[in-house]
């Protein structure tokens, strides 16, 4: 089994949130294979950078992905988050 992947944990958490905007961070952490604390930090960074908006629904958080925003690395210039998420969503929802 390999120990590296092509996408970062930030991309993996963002993908989990895009697939289920009401996901609990403990569930996202389990899917990604990181700690809940790491998932919380990643979501806080994504919110701070404007890629996610967090709102409360009762006792739970709900997230909105701003998929029109650009990818951050210079090699990815001209591409947005929506393109990446579109490639990675399940076949059934394409």
C-alpha positions in Angstrom: 0.0 0.0 0.0 1.3 3.4 -0.9 1.7 6.2 1.7 1.1 9.2 -0.5 -1.8 10.5 -2.6 -2.2 13.1 -5.3 -4.5 15.3 -3.3 -3.9 17.0 0.0 -6.0 16.6 3.1 -7.5 20.0 2.4 -8.8 18.7 -0.9 -10.1 15.5 0.7 -12.0 17.4 3.5 -13.4 19.9 0.9 -14.6 17.0 -1.2 -16.3 15.4 1.9 -18.1 18.7 2.6 -19.1 19.2 -1.0 -20.6 15.7 -1.1 -22.4 16.2 2.2 -22.8 19.9 3.4 -24.1 18.7 6.8 -21.3 16.2 7.4 -19.9 16.0 11.0 -16.2 16.7 11.1 -15.6 13.5 12.9 -17.1 11.7 9.9 -15.0 13.7 7.5 -11.9 12.9 9.5 -12.7 9.2 9.5 -13.2 9.3 5.7 -10.0 11.2 5.1 -7.9 9.2 7.6 -7.0 12.2 9.9 -7.9 13.2 13.4 -11.0 15.2 14.1 -8.8 18.0 15.4 -7.0 18.1 12.0 -10.3 18.2 10.2 -11.4 21.1 12.4 -8.2 23.0 11.6 -8.6 22.4 7.9 -12.2 23.5 7.8 -11.2 26.7 9.8 -8.5 27.4 7.2 -11.0 26.9 4.4 -13.5 29.1 6.0 -10.9 31.8 6.7 -9.7 31.7 3.1 -13.3 32.0 1.8 -13.6 28.5 0.2 -16.3 27.5 2.8 -19.1 29.3 4.6 -20.2 27.8 7.9 -23.7 28.3 9.3 -25.6 26.8 12.2 -28.7 24.6 11.8 -29.8 23.8 15.3 -26.9 22.1 17.0 -25.1 21.2 13.8 -23.0 23.1 11.3 -23.8 23.2 7.6 -21.2 24.2 5.0 -21.5 25.9 1.6 -18.6 25.4 -0.8 -17.7 28.4 -2.9 -16.7 26.4 -6.0 -16.2 29.5 -8.2 -13.0 30.4 -6.3 -9.6 29.6 -7.9 -7.2 26.8 -7.0 -4.3 28.3 -5.0 -1.1 27.0 -6.6 0.4 28.9 -9.5 0.5 25.7 -11.6 -3.3 25.5 -11.2 -3.9 29.1 -12.4 -7.0 29.5 -14.4 -8.8 26.6 -12.7 -11.4 26.7 -9.9 -12.5 24.5 -7.1 -15.7 23.6 -9.0 -13.6 21.9 -11.7 -11.8 19.8 -9.2 -14.9 18.8 -7.3 -16.7 18.0 -10.6 -14.0 15.5 -11.5 -14.2 13.8 -8.2 -17.9 13.6 -7.5 -19.5 10.1 -7.8 -20.4 9.0 -11.3 -24.1 8.8 -10.3 -24.3 12.5 -9.6 -22.5 13.7 -12.8 
